[in-house]
Amino acid sequence: MQKRGLSDDSIISAIVREEGIVALAAPPANRIGGVITWVMPPIALLIGFFIYSQYVRRNRKDQEPLSAVDRAMMDRFRAQIDRELEEPPETGKRNIDTRK
């Protein structure tokens, strides 16, 4: 088409006539269809986020109380954590005698 001396705008409009508006990577925003094309994805994301957040809020359950076994295990791990925090950290260096 360029060899025939057509301008860029006429080439674009010819492609759009043949293939439709889908042929454009970015639809024009000057028409209502172009505006809807750019506005609908963010609106759809917001609607989806709203629906998801409402679903999560409705289906949220209260935390179940710990059983005696779980409470004993938590106390054991807390005691272990407290012991490990009180100990001085290991340096990680070992005294290796390389002389033989």
Number of C-alpha atoms within 10 A of each C-alpha: 10 9 5 6 9 11 10 11 9 13 14 14 13 13 15 14 11 10 11 11 16 10 13 12 7 11 16 14 12 8 10 9 13 14 13 12 14 14 11 11 11 10 11 11 11 12 12 12 12 12 12 12 12 11 11 11 10 9 9 8 8 6 6 6 8 10 9 9 9 11 12 12 12 13 12 12 12 12 12 12 11 11 10 11 10 9 8 7 8 6 6 6 6 6 6 6 6 5 4 3
